Amino acid sequence: MKSRRSRAVAALLTCALTGGATALATGAEAAPAPARAAARDSTAGPGSTASPGSAGSTGSAGSTIGTADARPALPRSEVPSPRLRLPQPTGPHAVGRTSLHLTDHSRKDPWVPESGDRELMVSLYHPARKGTGVPASYMSVEGARLFLEDRGIEGVPAEVLSGTRTHTRTGARPAPGSYPLVVLSPGSSVPGTTLTGLAEELTSRGYVVAVVDHAYEAVGVRFPGRGVLPCAACGRIDESTVGAAAQGRAEDLRFVLDRLTGARPAWRHADLIDRKRVGTAGHSLGGAGAAAAAAGDARVRAAANLDGPFVETGPGSDLSGRPVLMMGTAEDHSGRDKVWEAAWDRLSGWKRWLRVAGADHFAFTDLAPLAGQLGEDTPDGLPGRRAAAITGAYVGAFFDQHLRGRPRPVLDGPSAANPEVAFHHLARPGSGGKTAPSPGS
């Protein structure tokens, strides 16, 4: 069962921007078995134009969240117009962004095979020279409008959603240096836009971050020459097909690595990337894809799964001893979670299983802080600002420790600074990866 704020977050615009109209979060998805991969690419303008309100993500054990009908909205003249803002990144670097349009000629699109080869949009965040570039939009008005139309919501100004203030600049000159690369994948039906806050946080700490939008898997994502593609995947993933969907995501992420770190990289500033320090991470289905991408791919040194399932990946399911961060809701990832327990037992290297009290499925995305600004926090839930701070702190610490070699004590066990975070299992010092239950697990 999801918390009350989970339903509110899933219905972010439906609830808050319509002056209190309510909606529930329910639904299901399913994926066909994907085909296989290799490459052409071209550059393009900003890739994801979708709204952060798209629900429908696969949950931690293959469960799903979608959106249902809203009550009638207020007339446009009566709708409040708050100025939304993403959390301020904590690192010293300014954040720049560019976009790539990549095409994998070795496989057809798994959702709409007749459309041709698999396509991806990649939003590349990089440390930038301060004072260069122009402020980046959160999403386009068109993307927000399409999202609202898809949900049948009338009278809500798309400009409120699209006008969310970011801390990113387009056209910014890259800051010189060599930086680790983290590839991020969003939840099913949810665009990469929803991971902007996490991308900004990591970039500010000194990472290049590639946020991937997967064709036909979200509402409102524009592809050059194709326009805004429909979400063919929406409503087509369930527990029986989530494995194929996650493996498809894994192939996408590996292809992105090919194009960013290969002999002929698609990005003209690819020399910023330290090819020996690469990580993957994702939310929901994207988390499953991030772990699956790491399995058997020696380029990936660390992987983080944020409230997503784990799927069977064959001989590489132990990730060959590489570090793994498992971070999810306390409600869904207790000792009753057989999927995460099985994954935990397989993992043979450094690992942490973090349970965040009061968090819902979307607490690890931008939806939490945006909902908080719109009055959608509940007394018994995790405030959106805390959800964003916790996600950035622990994901950032994980990659700092395992890609940059900087030990982070916050990963050693419970801390007074973060009482919401419990360590479900805790590695014993000097145990070489063997673990013991932590108190209360």
PECOR-V318716 format. One record per pair of residues at least 12 apart in sequence whose C-alpha atoms are under 10 Angstrom apart, sorted by the first residue. I is the first residue (numbers start at 1). J is the second residue. Records with the same first field share a line. If there is no record, write none. Layout:
# PECOR-V318716
I->J ; J
This chain:
# PECOR-V318716
1->331 ; 332 ; 360
2->25 ; 65 ; 329 ; 331 ; 332 ; 359 ; 360 ; 361
3->329 ; 331 ; 358 ; 359 ; 360 ; 361 ; 378 ; 380 ; 381
4->24 ; 358 ; 360 ; 376 ; 377 ; 378 ; 380 ; 381
5->358 ; 359 ; 360 ; 361 ; 362 ; 363 ; 368 ; 371 ; 372 ; 376 ; 377 ; 378 ; 379 ; 380 ; 381 ; 382 ; 383 ; 384
6->24 ; 25 ; 65 ; 358 ; 359 ; 360 ; 361 ; 362 ; 363 ; 367 ; 368 ; 376 ; 377 ; 378 ; 381
7->22 ; 23 ; 24 ; 25 ; 26 ; 55 ; 65 ; 66 ; 67 ; 360 ; 361 ; 362 ; 376
8->22 ; 23 ; 24 ; 25 ; 360 ; 367 ; 368 ; 371 ; 372 ; 375 ; 376 ; 377 ; 378
9->23 ; 24 ; 25 ; 53 ; 54 ; 55 ; 360 ; 361 ; 362 ; 363 ; 366 ; 367 ; 368 ; 369 ; 370 ; 371 ; 372 ; 376 ; 377 ; 384
10->23 ; 24 ; 25 ; 26 ; 52 ; 53 ; 54 ; 55 ; 56 ; 57 ; 65 ; 66 ; 67 ; 68 ; 360 ; 361 ; 362 ; 367 ; 368 ; 371
11->23 ; 24 ; 25 ; 53 ; 54 ; 55 ; 66 ; 67 ; 68 ; 69 ; 70 ; 151 ; 367 ; 371 ; 376
12->52 ; 53 ; 54 ; 55 ; 367 ; 368 ; 370 ; 371 ; 372 ; 374 ; 375 ; 376
13->51 ; 52 ; 53 ; 54 ; 70 ; 147 ; 148 ; 151 ; 153 ; 156 ; 158 ; 160 ; 161 ; 367 ; 370 ; 371 ; 374
14->53 ; 67 ; 68 ; 69 ; 70 ; 71 ; 72 ; 73 ; 148 ; 151 ; 152 ; 153 ; 154 ; 156
15->70 ; 71 ; 73 ; 371 ; 374 ; 375 ; 376
16->79 ; 80 ; 370 ; 371 ; 372 ; 373 ; 374 ; 375 ; 376
17->73 ; 74 ; 79 ; 80 ; 81 ; 82 ; 155 ; 156 ; 157 ; 158 ; 160 ; 161 ; 371 ; 374 ; 375
18->70 ; 71 ; 72 ; 73 ; 74 ; 75 ; 76 ; 78 ; 79 ; 80 ; 153 ; 154 ; 155 ; 156 ; 157
19->73 ; 74 ; 78 ; 79 ; 80 ; 156 ; 374
20->71 ; 73 ; 74 ; 375 ; 376
21->70 ; 71 ; 72 ; 73 ; 74
22->68 ; 69 ; 70 ; 71 ; 72 ; 73
23->67 ; 68 ; 69 ; 70 ; 71
24->65 ; 66 ; 67 ; 68 ; 69 ; 70
25->55 ; 56 ; 64 ; 65 ; 66 ; 67 ; 68 ; 69
26->55 ; 56 ; 63 ; 64 ; 65 ; 66 ; 67 ; 68
27->55 ; 56 ; 57 ; 58 ; 63 ; 64 ; 65 ; 66 ; 67 ; 68 ; 234 ; 235 ; 236 ; 237 ; 238
28->56 ; 57 ; 58 ; 62 ; 63 ; 64 ; 65 ; 66 ; 234 ; 235 ; 236 ; 237 ; 238 ; 239
29->56 ; 57 ; 58 ; 62 ; 63 ; 64 ; 65 ; 66 ; 188 ; 189 ; 233 ; 234 ; 235 ; 236 ; 237 ; 238 ; 239 ; 240 ; 241 ; 242 ; 245
30->58 ; 188 ; 233 ; 234 ; 235 ; 236 ; 237 ; 238 ; 239 ; 240 ; 241 ; 242 ; 243 ; 244 ; 245
31->110 ; 111 ; 232 ; 233 ; 234 ; 235 ; 236 ; 237 ; 238 ; 239 ; 240 ; 241 ; 242 ; 243 ; 244 ; 245 ; 246 ; 248
32->110 ; 111 ; 112 ; 233 ; 236 ; 237 ; 241 ; 242 ; 243 ; 244 ; 245 ; 248
33->110 ; 111 ; 241 ; 242 ; 243 ; 244 ; 245 ; 246 ; 247 ; 248
34->107 ; 108 ; 109 ; 110 ; 111 ; 113 ; 244 ; 245 ; 246 ; 247 ; 248 ; 249 ; 251
35->106 ; 107 ; 108 ; 109 ; 110 ; 113 ; 118 ; 244 ; 247 ; 248 ; 251
36->104 ; 105 ; 106 ; 107 ; 108 ; 109 ; 110 ; 118 ; 248 ; 251 ; 252
37->103 ; 104 ; 105 ; 106 ; 107 ; 108 ; 109 ; 117 ; 118 ; 248 ; 251 ; 252 ; 254 ; 255
38->103 ; 104 ; 105 ; 106 ; 107 ; 117 ; 118 ; 251 ; 252 ; 254 ; 255 ; 258 ; 259
39->102 ; 103 ; 104 ; 105 ; 106 ; 107 ; 117 ; 118 ; 119 ; 255 ; 256 ; 258 ; 259
40->101 ; 102 ; 103 ; 104 ; 105 ; 106 ; 117 ; 119 ; 259 ; 266
41->100 ; 101 ; 102 ; 103 ; 104 ; 105 ; 119 ; 120 ; 259 ; 265 ; 266 ; 267
42->99 ; 100 ; 101 ; 102 ; 103 ; 224 ; 266 ; 267
43->98 ; 99 ; 100 ; 101 ; 102 ; 121 ; 122 ; 224 ; 266 ; 267 ; 268
44->98 ; 99 ; 100 ; 101 ; 102 ; 121 ; 122 ; 123 ; 223 ; 224 ; 225
45->98 ; 99 ; 100 ; 101 ; 121 ; 123 ; 170 ; 222 ; 223 ; 224
46->97 ; 98 ; 99 ; 100 ; 101 ; 121 ; 122 ; 123 ; 124 ; 136 ; 137 ; 139 ; 140 ; 170 ; 221 ; 222 ; 223 ; 224
47->98 ; 99 ; 100 ; 101 ; 120 ; 121 ; 122 ; 123 ; 124 ; 139 ; 192 ; 193 ; 211 ; 212 ; 213 ; 221 ; 222 ; 223 ; 224
48->99 ; 121 ; 122 ; 123 ; 138 ; 139 ; 140 ; 143 ; 191 ; 192 ; 193 ; 194 ; 211 ; 212 ; 213 ; 214 ; 218 ; 219 ; 220 ; 221 ; 222 ; 223 ; 228
49->137 ; 138 ; 139 ; 140 ; 141 ; 142 ; 143 ; 144 ; 146 ; 147 ; 162 ; 191 ; 192 ; 193 ; 213 ; 218 ; 219 ; 220 ; 221 ; 222 ; 223 ; 228
50->138 ; 139 ; 140 ; 141 ; 142 ; 143 ; 144 ; 145 ; 146 ; 147 ; 162 ; 190 ; 191 ; 192 ; 193 ; 194 ; 213 ; 218 ; 219 ; 220 ; 221 ; 222 ; 228
51->138 ; 139 ; 140 ; 141 ; 142 ; 143 ; 144 ; 145 ; 146 ; 147 ; 148 ; 158 ; 161 ; 162 ; 190 ; 191 ; 192 ; 193 ; 194 ; 218 ; 219 ; 220 ; 221 ; 367
52->138 ; 139 ; 143 ; 144 ; 147 ; 161 ; 162 ; 190 ; 191 ; 192 ; 193 ; 194 ; 195 ; 196 ; 219 ; 365 ; 366 ; 367 ; 370
53->67 ; 144 ; 147 ; 148 ; 151 ; 161 ; 190 ; 191 ; 193 ; 194 ; 219 ; 362 ; 366 ; 367 ; 370 ; 371
54->66 ; 67 ; 147 ; 148 ; 150 ; 151 ; 187 ; 188 ; 189 ; 190 ; 191 ; 194 ; 218 ; 219 ; 220 ; 367
55->67 ; 68 ; 187 ; 188 ; 189 ; 190 ; 191 ; 218 ; 219 ; 234 ; 362 ; 367
56->187 ; 188 ; 189 ; 190 ; 218 ; 234 ; 235 ; 237 ; 284
57->186 ; 187 ; 188 ; 189 ; 190 ; 234 ; 235 ; 237 ; 283 ; 284 ; 285 ; 286 ; 308 ; 361 ; 362
58->187 ; 188 ; 189 ; 190 ; 237 ; 238 ; 239 ; 242 ; 283 ; 284 ; 285 ; 286 ; 287 ; 288 ; 307 ; 308 ; 309 ; 361
59->187 ; 188 ; 238 ; 239 ; 283 ; 284 ; 285 ; 287 ; 288 ; 306 ; 307 ; 308 ; 309 ; 328 ; 332 ; 361 ; 362
60->283 ; 284 ; 285 ; 287 ; 288 ; 305 ; 306 ; 307 ; 308 ; 309 ; 310 ; 328 ; 329 ; 332 ; 333 ; 337 ; 339 ; 340 ; 361
61->238 ; 239 ; 242 ; 284 ; 285 ; 307 ; 308 ; 309 ; 310 ; 311 ; 332 ; 333 ; 337 ; 338 ; 339 ; 340
62->237 ; 238 ; 239 ; 240 ; 241 ; 242 ; 243 ; 284 ; 285 ; 288 ; 308 ; 309 ; 310 ; 311 ; 339
63->237 ; 238 ; 239 ; 242 ; 284 ; 308 ; 309
64->188 ; 235 ; 237 ; 238 ; 239 ; 284 ; 285 ; 361
65->188 ; 189 ; 235 ; 361 ; 362
66->188 ; 189 ; 234 ; 235
67->151
68->151 ; 152
69->151 ; 152 ; 153
70->151 ; 152 ; 153 ; 154
71->152 ; 153 ; 154
72->152 ; 153 ; 154 ; 155
73->152 ; 153 ; 154 ; 155 ; 156
74->153 ; 154 ; 155 ; 156
75->154 ; 155 ; 156 ; 157
76->154 ; 155 ; 156 ; 157
77->155 ; 156 ; 157
78->155 ; 156
79->155 ; 156 ; 157 ; 160
80->156 ; 157 ; 160 ; 374
81->156 ; 157 ; 159 ; 160 ; 161
82->160 ; 161 ; 163 ; 164 ; 373 ; 374
83->159 ; 160 ; 161 ; 163 ; 164 ; 165 ; 373 ; 374
84->160 ; 161 ; 162 ; 163 ; 164 ; 165 ; 166 ; 369 ; 370 ; 371 ; 372 ; 373 ; 374
85->138 ; 163 ; 164 ; 165 ; 166 ; 167 ; 197 ; 366 ; 369 ; 370 ; 373
86->138 ; 164 ; 165 ; 166 ; 167 ; 196 ; 197 ; 198 ; 200 ; 366 ; 367 ; 369 ; 370 ; 373 ; 385 ; 388
87->165 ; 166 ; 167 ; 197 ; 198 ; 200 ; 201 ; 366 ; 369 ; 370 ; 384 ; 385 ; 388 ; 389 ; 392
88->166 ; 167 ; 197 ; 200 ; 201 ; 204 ; 389
89->166 ; 167 ; 197 ; 198 ; 199 ; 200 ; 201 ; 202 ; 203 ; 204 ; 205 ; 389 ; 392
90->200 ; 201 ; 202 ; 203 ; 204 ; 205 ; 389 ; 392 ; 393
91->200 ; 201 ; 202 ; 203 ; 204 ; 205 ; 206 ; 396
92->127 ; 201 ; 203 ; 204 ; 205 ; 206
93->126 ; 127 ; 128 ; 129 ; 130 ; 175 ; 200 ; 201 ; 202 ; 203 ; 204 ; 205 ; 206 ; 207
94->126 ; 127 ; 128 ; 129 ; 130 ; 131 ; 132 ; 167 ; 168 ; 169 ; 172 ; 174 ; 175 ; 200 ; 203 ; 204 ; 205 ; 206
95->125 ; 126 ; 127 ; 128 ; 129 ; 130 ; 132 ; 133 ; 136 ; 166 ; 167 ; 168 ; 169 ; 170 ; 172 ; 173 ; 174 ; 175 ; 199 ; 200 ; 201 ; 202 ; 203 ; 204 ; 205 ; 206 ; 207 ; 208
96->124 ; 125 ; 126 ; 127 ; 128 ; 129 ; 130 ; 132 ; 133 ; 134 ; 135 ; 136 ; 167 ; 168 ; 169 ; 170 ; 171 ; 172 ; 173 ; 174 ; 175 ; 200 ; 203 ; 204 ; 208
97->123 ; 124 ; 125 ; 126 ; 127 ; 128 ; 133 ; 135 ; 136 ; 168 ; 169 ; 170 ; 171 ; 172 ; 173 ; 174 ; 200 ; 203 ; 208 ; 209 ; 210
98->122 ; 123 ; 124 ; 125 ; 126 ; 136 ; 169 ; 170 ; 171 ; 172 ; 210 ; 267
99->121 ; 122 ; 123 ; 124 ; 125 ; 170 ; 210 ; 211 ; 212 ; 267
100->120 ; 121 ; 122 ; 123 ; 124 ; 210 ; 212 ; 224 ; 266 ; 267
101->119 ; 120 ; 121 ; 122 ; 123 ; 213 ; 223 ; 224 ; 266
102->118 ; 119 ; 120 ; 121 ; 122 ; 223 ; 252 ; 255 ; 256 ; 259 ; 266
103->116 ; 117 ; 118 ; 119 ; 120 ; 121 ; 255 ; 256 ; 259
104->116 ; 117 ; 118 ; 119 ; 120 ; 251 ; 252 ; 255 ; 256 ; 259
105->117 ; 118 ; 119
106->118
107->119 ; 251
109->214 ; 215 ; 216 ; 248
110->215 ; 216 ; 232 ; 233 ; 244 ; 245 ; 248
111->215 ; 216 ; 217 ; 231 ; 232 ; 233 ; 236 ; 245
112->215 ; 216 ; 232 ; 233
115->226
118->214 ; 215 ; 216 ; 252
119->213 ; 214 ; 215 ; 216 ; 223 ; 252
120->212 ; 213 ; 214 ; 215 ; 216 ; 223 ; 252 ; 253 ; 255 ; 256
121->192 ; 210 ; 211 ; 212 ; 213 ; 214 ; 215 ; 221 ; 222 ; 223 ; 224 ; 256
122->183 ; 184 ; 185 ; 192 ; 209 ; 210 ; 211 ; 212 ; 213 ; 214 ; 256
123->183 ; 184 ; 192 ; 193 ; 196 ; 199 ; 209 ; 210 ; 211 ; 212 ; 213
124->183 ; 199 ; 203 ; 208 ; 209 ; 210 ; 211 ; 212 ; 267
125->168 ; 169 ; 170 ; 174 ; 181 ; 182 ; 196 ; 199 ; 200 ; 202 ; 203 ; 204 ; 207 ; 208 ; 209 ; 210 ; 211
126->168 ; 169 ; 172 ; 173 ; 174 ; 175 ; 179 ; 181 ; 199 ; 200 ; 202 ; 203 ; 204 ; 206 ; 207 ; 208 ; 209 ; 210 ; 269 ; 272 ; 273
127->168 ; 172 ; 173 ; 174 ; 175 ; 176 ; 177 ; 178 ; 179 ; 200 ; 202 ; 203 ; 204 ; 205 ; 206 ; 207 ; 208 ; 209 ; 272
128->168 ; 169 ; 170 ; 171 ; 172 ; 173 ; 174 ; 175 ; 176 ; 203 ; 204 ; 206
129->172 ; 173 ; 174 ; 175 ; 176
130->169 ; 172 ; 173 ; 174 ; 175
131->169 ; 172 ; 173
132->169 ; 170 ; 171 ; 172 ; 173 ; 174
133->168 ; 169 ; 170 ; 171 ; 172 ; 173
134->168 ; 169 ; 170 ; 171 ; 172
135->165 ; 166 ; 167 ; 168 ; 169 ; 170 ; 171 ; 172
136->164 ; 165 ; 166 ; 167 ; 168 ; 169 ; 170 ; 171
137->162 ; 163 ; 164 ; 165 ; 166 ; 167 ; 168 ; 169 ; 170
138->161 ; 162 ; 163 ; 164 ; 165 ; 166 ; 167 ; 168 ; 193 ; 194 ; 196
139->159 ; 161 ; 162 ; 163 ; 164 ; 165 ; 166 ; 193 ; 220 ; 221
140->158 ; 159 ; 161 ; 162 ; 163 ; 220 ; 221 ; 222
141->157 ; 158 ; 159 ; 160 ; 161 ; 162 ; 163
142->158 ; 159 ; 162 ; 220 ; 221 ; 222 ; 228
143->158 ; 161 ; 162 ; 219 ; 220 ; 221 ; 222 ; 228
144->156 ; 157 ; 158 ; 159 ; 160 ; 161 ; 162 ; 163 ; 219 ; 220
145->157 ; 158 ; 159 ; 161 ; 162 ; 220
146->158 ; 219 ; 220 ; 221 ; 228 ; 230
147->218 ; 219 ; 220
148->161 ; 219 ; 220
150->219 ; 220
161->370
164->370
166->196 ; 197 ; 200
167->196 ; 197 ; 200 ; 201 ; 204
168->196 ; 197 ; 199 ; 200 ; 203 ; 204
173->269
174->269 ; 272
175->206 ; 272
176->271 ; 272
177->206 ; 271 ; 272 ; 273 ; 274
178->206 ; 207 ; 208 ; 270 ; 271 ; 272 ; 273 ; 274 ; 275 ; 277
179->203 ; 205 ; 206 ; 207 ; 208 ; 209 ; 271 ; 272 ; 273 ; 274 ; 275 ; 276 ; 277 ; 278 ; 403 ; 404
180->203 ; 206 ; 207 ; 208 ; 209 ; 272 ; 273 ; 274 ; 275 ; 276 ; 277 ; 278 ; 279 ; 399 ; 400 ; 403 ; 404
181->202 ; 203 ; 206 ; 207 ; 208 ; 209 ; 210 ; 257 ; 260 ; 261 ; 272 ; 273 ; 274 ; 275 ; 276 ; 277 ; 278 ; 279 ; 280 ; 300 ; 399 ; 403
182->199 ; 202 ; 203 ; 207 ; 208 ; 209 ; 210 ; 211 ; 257 ; 273 ; 277 ; 278 ; 279 ; 280 ; 281 ; 300 ; 302 ; 303 ; 399 ; 403
183->199 ; 208 ; 209 ; 210 ; 211 ; 212 ; 253 ; 254 ; 256 ; 257 ; 278 ; 279 ; 280 ; 281 ; 282 ; 290 ; 300 ; 303
184->196 ; 198 ; 199 ; 209 ; 210 ; 211 ; 212 ; 213 ; 253 ; 279 ; 280 ; 281 ; 282 ; 283 ; 286 ; 287 ; 289 ; 290 ; 303 ; 304
185->210 ; 211 ; 212 ; 213 ; 214 ; 249 ; 250 ; 252 ; 253 ; 280 ; 281 ; 282 ; 283 ; 284 ; 285 ; 286 ; 287 ; 288 ; 289 ; 290 ; 305
186->211 ; 212 ; 213 ; 214 ; 217 ; 218 ; 249 ; 281 ; 282 ; 283 ; 284 ; 285 ; 286 ; 287 ; 289 ; 290 ; 306 ; 365
187->217 ; 218 ; 282 ; 283 ; 284 ; 285 ; 286 ; 287 ; 288 ; 289 ; 306 ; 307 ; 308 ; 362 ; 365
188->214 ; 217 ; 218 ; 231 ; 233 ; 234 ; 235 ; 236 ; 237 ; 242 ; 245 ; 246 ; 249 ; 283 ; 284 ; 285 ; 286
189->213 ; 214 ; 216 ; 217 ; 218 ; 219 ; 231 ; 232 ; 233 ; 234 ; 235 ; 236 ; 237 ; 285
190->213 ; 214 ; 217 ; 218 ; 219 ; 220 ; 221 ; 231 ; 234 ; 283 ; 284 ; 285 ; 286
191->211 ; 212 ; 213 ; 214 ; 217 ; 218 ; 219 ; 220 ; 221
192->210 ; 211 ; 212 ; 213 ; 214 ; 218 ; 221 ; 282 ; 283 ; 286 ; 365
193->211 ; 212 ; 213 ; 221 ; 365 ; 366
194->211 ; 283 ; 362 ; 364 ; 365 ; 366 ; 367 ; 368
195->211 ; 212 ; 282 ; 283 ; 364 ; 365 ; 366 ; 367
196->209 ; 211 ; 365 ; 366
197->364 ; 365 ; 366 ; 367 ; 369 ; 388 ; 389 ; 391 ; 392
198->211 ; 364 ; 365 ; 366 ; 388 ; 389 ; 391 ; 392 ; 393 ; 395 ; 396
199->211 ; 392
200->392
201->388 ; 389 ; 391 ; 392 ; 393 ; 395 ; 396
202->392 ; 393 ; 395 ; 396 ; 397 ; 399 ; 400
203->396
205->396 ; 397 ; 400
206->400 ; 404
207->272 ; 273 ; 274 ; 277 ; 278 ; 396 ; 399 ; 400 ; 403 ; 404
208->270 ; 272 ; 273 ; 274 ; 278
209->273 ; 278 ; 279 ; 280
210->253 ; 256 ; 257 ; 260 ; 280
211->253 ; 256 ; 281 ; 282
212->249 ; 252 ; 253 ; 256 ; 282 ; 286
213->252
214->231 ; 248 ; 249 ; 252 ; 253
215->228 ; 229 ; 230 ; 231 ; 232 ; 233
216->228 ; 229 ; 230 ; 231 ; 232 ; 233 ; 234
217->229 ; 230 ; 231 ; 232 ; 233 ; 234
218->230 ; 231 ; 232 ; 233 ; 234
219->231 ; 232 ; 233 ; 234
233->245
237->285
239->309
242->285 ; 288 ; 289 ; 309 ; 310 ; 311
243->285 ; 288 ; 289 ; 292 ; 309 ; 310 ; 311 ; 312 ; 313
244->289 ; 311 ; 312
245->285 ; 286 ; 288 ; 289 ; 311
246->284 ; 285 ; 286 ; 287 ; 288 ; 289 ; 290 ; 291 ; 292 ; 293 ; 308 ; 309 ; 310 ; 311 ; 312 ; 313
247->285 ; 288 ; 289 ; 290 ; 291 ; 292 ; 293 ; 311 ; 312 ; 313
248->289 ; 292 ; 293
249->285 ; 286 ; 287 ; 288 ; 289 ; 290 ; 291 ; 292 ; 293
250->280 ; 286 ; 287 ; 288 ; 289 ; 290 ; 291 ; 292 ; 293 ; 294 ; 295
251->289 ; 290 ; 292 ; 293
252->289 ; 290 ; 293
253->280 ; 281 ; 286 ; 289 ; 290 ; 292 ; 293 ; 294
254->280 ; 290 ; 292 ; 293 ; 294 ; 297 ; 299 ; 300
255->293
257->275 ; 278 ; 280 ; 299 ; 300
258->299
260->273 ; 275
261->273 ; 274 ; 275 ; 276 ; 278 ; 299
262->275
274->403
275->299 ; 300
276->298 ; 299 ; 300 ; 301 ; 403
277->299 ; 300 ; 301 ; 302 ; 399 ; 402 ; 403 ; 404
278->294 ; 298 ; 299 ; 300 ; 301 ; 302 ; 303 ; 399 ; 402 ; 403
279->291 ; 293 ; 294 ; 299 ; 300 ; 301 ; 302 ; 303 ; 304 ; 323 ; 324 ; 399 ; 402 ; 403
280->292 ; 293 ; 294 ; 300 ; 301 ; 302 ; 303 ; 304 ; 305 ; 324 ; 399
281->293 ; 294 ; 302 ; 303 ; 304 ; 305 ; 306 ; 324 ; 325 ; 395 ; 399
282->303 ; 304 ; 305 ; 306 ; 307 ; 308 ; 364 ; 365
283->304 ; 305 ; 306 ; 307 ; 308 ; 309 ; 327 ; 328 ; 361 ; 362 ; 363 ; 364 ; 365
284->305 ; 306 ; 307 ; 308 ; 309 ; 310 ; 328 ; 361 ; 362 ; 364
285->305 ; 306 ; 307 ; 308 ; 309 ; 310 ; 311
286->304 ; 305 ; 306 ; 307 ; 308 ; 309
287->303 ; 304 ; 305 ; 306 ; 307 ; 308 ; 309 ; 310 ; 326 ; 327
288->303 ; 304 ; 305 ; 306 ; 307 ; 308 ; 309 ; 310 ; 311 ; 312
289->303 ; 305 ; 308 ; 309 ; 310 ; 311
290->302 ; 303 ; 304 ; 305 ; 306 ; 308 ; 310
291->303 ; 304 ; 305 ; 308 ; 309 ; 310 ; 311 ; 313 ; 317 ; 318 ; 319 ; 324 ; 325 ; 326
292->310 ; 311 ; 312 ; 313 ; 314 ; 316 ; 317 ; 319
293->313 ; 316 ; 319
294->313 ; 316 ; 317 ; 318 ; 319 ; 320 ; 322 ; 324
295->312 ; 313 ; 314 ; 315 ; 316 ; 317 ; 318 ; 319 ; 320 ; 322
296->313 ; 314 ; 315 ; 316 ; 317 ; 318 ; 319 ; 320
297->316 ; 319 ; 320
298->319 ; 320 ; 322
300->319 ; 322 ; 323 ; 403
301->319 ; 320 ; 321 ; 322 ; 323 ; 324 ; 399 ; 402 ; 403
302->319 ; 321 ; 322 ; 323 ; 324 ; 325 ; 350 ; 351 ; 398 ; 399 ; 401 ; 402 ; 403
303->319 ; 322 ; 323 ; 324 ; 325 ; 326 ; 351 ; 395 ; 398 ; 399 ; 402
304->323 ; 324 ; 325 ; 326 ; 327 ; 351 ; 352 ; 395 ; 398 ; 399
305->324 ; 325 ; 326 ; 327 ; 328 ; 353 ; 395
306->325 ; 326 ; 327 ; 328 ; 329 ; 354 ; 361 ; 362 ; 363 ; 364 ; 365 ; 391 ; 395
307->326 ; 327 ; 328 ; 329 ; 330 ; 332 ; 333 ; 340 ; 354 ; 355 ; 360 ; 361 ; 362 ; 363 ; 364
308->326 ; 327 ; 328 ; 340 ; 361
309->326 ; 339 ; 340 ; 343
310->326 ; 339 ; 340 ; 341 ; 342 ; 343 ; 344
311->339 ; 340 ; 343
312->343
316->346 ; 347
317->343 ; 346 ; 347 ; 348
318->343 ; 344 ; 345 ; 346 ; 347 ; 348 ; 349
319->346 ; 347 ; 348 ; 349
320->346 ; 347 ; 348 ; 349
321->346 ; 347 ; 348 ; 349 ; 350 ; 351 ; 433
322->347 ; 348 ; 349 ; 350 ; 351 ; 402
323->347 ; 348 ; 349 ; 350 ; 351 ; 352 ; 398 ; 399 ; 401 ; 402 ; 403 ; 433
324->344 ; 347 ; 348 ; 349 ; 350 ; 351 ; 352 ; 353 ; 398 ; 399 ; 402
325->350 ; 351 ; 352 ; 353 ; 354 ; 394 ; 395 ; 398 ; 399 ; 411
326->340 ; 343 ; 344 ; 351 ; 352 ; 353 ; 354 ; 355 ; 395 ; 424
327->352 ; 353 ; 354 ; 355 ; 356 ; 364 ; 391 ; 394 ; 395 ; 421 ; 422 ; 423 ; 424
328->353 ; 354 ; 355 ; 356 ; 357 ; 359 ; 360 ; 361 ; 362 ; 363 ; 364 ; 391 ; 421
329->354 ; 355 ; 356 ; 357 ; 358 ; 359 ; 360 ; 361 ; 362 ; 363 ; 364 ; 421
330->354 ; 355 ; 356 ; 357 ; 358 ; 359 ; 360 ; 420 ; 421 ; 422 ; 424
331->355 ; 356 ; 357 ; 358 ; 359 ; 360 ; 361
332->355 ; 356 ; 359 ; 360 ; 361
333->353 ; 354 ; 355 ; 356 ; 424
334->353 ; 354 ; 355 ; 424 ; 441
335->424 ; 425 ; 441
340->353
341->353
344->425 ; 435
345->434 ; 435
347->433 ; 434
348->432 ; 433 ; 434
349->432 ; 433 ; 434
350->402 ; 427 ; 431 ; 432 ; 433 ; 434 ; 435
351->398 ; 411 ; 425 ; 426 ; 427 ; 433 ; 434 ; 435
352->398 ; 411 ; 412 ; 413 ; 423 ; 424 ; 425 ; 426 ; 427 ; 433 ; 435
353->421 ; 422 ; 423 ; 424 ; 425 ; 426 ; 427
354->394 ; 411 ; 413 ; 414 ; 420 ; 421 ; 422 ; 423 ; 424 ; 425 ; 426
355->420 ; 421 ; 422 ; 423 ; 424 ; 425 ; 441
356->382 ; 387 ; 390 ; 391 ; 418 ; 419 ; 420 ; 421 ; 422 ; 423
357->380 ; 381 ; 382 ; 387 ; 419 ; 420 ; 421 ; 422
358->378 ; 379 ; 380 ; 381 ; 382 ; 383 ; 387 ; 420 ; 421
359->380 ; 381 ; 382 ; 383 ; 384 ; 386 ; 387 ; 420 ; 421
360->381 ; 382 ; 387
362->384 ; 387
363->381 ; 382 ; 383 ; 384 ; 385 ; 386 ; 387 ; 388 ; 390 ; 391
364->384 ; 387 ; 388 ; 389 ; 390 ; 391 ; 392
365->384 ; 387 ; 388 ; 391 ; 392
366->384 ; 385 ; 387 ; 388
367->384 ; 387 ; 388
368->382 ; 383 ; 384 ; 385 ; 386 ; 387 ; 388
369->383 ; 384 ; 385 ; 386 ; 387 ; 388 ; 389
370->384 ; 385 ; 388
371->383 ; 384 ; 385
372->384 ; 385 ; 386 ; 387
373->385
382->420
386->418 ; 420
387->420
389->418
390->418 ; 420 ; 421
393->410 ; 411 ; 418
394->408 ; 410 ; 411 ; 421
395->411
396->408
397->409 ; 410 ; 411
398->410 ; 411
411->423 ; 426
412->426 ; 427 ; 428 ; 429
413->425 ; 426 ; 427 ; 438
414->426 ; 438
422->438 ; 439 ; 440 ; 441
423->437 ; 438 ; 439 ; 440 ; 441
424->436 ; 437 ; 438 ; 439 ; 440 ; 441
425->437 ; 438 ; 439 ; 440 ; 441
426->438 ; 439 ; 441
